[in-house]
Amino acid sequence: QKEVEQNSGPLSVPEGAIASLNCTYSDRGSQSFFWYRQYSGKSPELIMSIYSNGDKEDGRFTAQLNKASQYVSLLIRDSQPSDSATYLCAAPNAGNNRKLIWGLGTSLAVNP
Amino acid sequence: DTGVSQNPRHKITKRGQNVTFRCDPISEHNRLYWYRQTLGQGPEFLTYFQNEAQLEKSRLLSDRFSAERPKGSFSTLEIQRTEQGDSAMYLCASSLEVQAFFGQGTRLTVV
């Protein structure tokens, strides 16, 4: 059973701090990983994708991938109250359908 | 707006009624997915289309659920004889390769 696991939180950080969200996966064949942000009652929004070991930066967001450890993380710098949401980690199935295998999500609260 | 569009956004129905949802994917995307999400859970895969072909259907999907994607463009998801356990957010996503983009979702409430 291929799995993606996340700490459900809630993770609470003060405004301006760095929020660190973590995800582990079981399928060593996984090649790409995605972070989605989901506000309450809304659909998931793709915010980061990462395919190679190392770091990928996009504005205040940095995704980190370590394939040897089967670990992917998302760092949010200078956290804002508007970042308060659930963050979902996902990896596509290795088969042709590319359906996403999801973690349960980590709830982040940024306190002003 | 060239994103994924879903209609309706909300649907309240009585138990036993049939409902149909529509998804219009991003125009050049050949892959289309339906997921279902309940509170506190990640999205649950329902079915997958590549162009007009339905290539996979979750075993969790009972025979009350059917999906179509005629002509490989928009897709519909029908639920027959709805049950209270069908209450959830139904999400449609489309992709060209691996990056999937979601529509706004259709929230179904069965009373």
Chai-1 contact restraints between the chains, C-beta under 6 A:
chainA,res_idxA,chainB,res_idxB,connection_type,confidence,min_distance_angstrom,max_distance_angstrom,comment,restraint_id
A,S32,B,V98,contact,1.0,0.0,6.0,A-B,restraint_1
A,S43,B,L91,contact,1.0,0.0,6.0,A-B,restraint_2
A,S43,B,F102,contact,1.0,0.0,6.0,A-B,restraint_3
A,S43,B,Q104,contact,1.0,0.0,6.0,A-B,restraint_4
A,S43,B,G105,contact,1.0,0.0,6.0,A-B,restraint_5
A,P44,B,F102,contact,1.0,0.0,6.0,A-B,restraint_6
A,S49,B,Q99,contact,1.0,0.0,6.0,A-B,restraint_7
A,L88,B,G42,contact,1.0,0.0,6.0,A-B,restraint_8
A,P92,B,V98,contact,1.0,0.0,6.0,A-B,restraint_9
A,N97,B,Y48,contact,1.0,0.0,6.0,A-B,restraint_10
A,N97,B,L55,contact,1.0,0.0,6.0,A-B,restraint_11
A,N97,B,E56,contact,1.0,0.0,6.0,A-B,restraint_12
A,R98,B,V98,contact,1.0,0.0,6.0,A-B,restraint_13
A,K99,B,F45,contact,1.0,0.0,6.0,A-B,restraint_14
A,K99,B,Y48,contact,1.0,0.0,6.0,A-B,restraint_15
A,W102,B,G42,contact,1.0,0.0,6.0,A-B,restraint_16
A,W102,B,P43,contact,1.0,0.0,6.0,A-B,restraint_17
A,G103,B,G42,contact,1.0,0.0,6.0,A-B,restraint_18
A,L104,B,G42,contact,1.0,0.0,6.0,A-B,restraint_19
A,G105,B,G42,contact,1.0,0.0,6.0,A-B,restraint_20
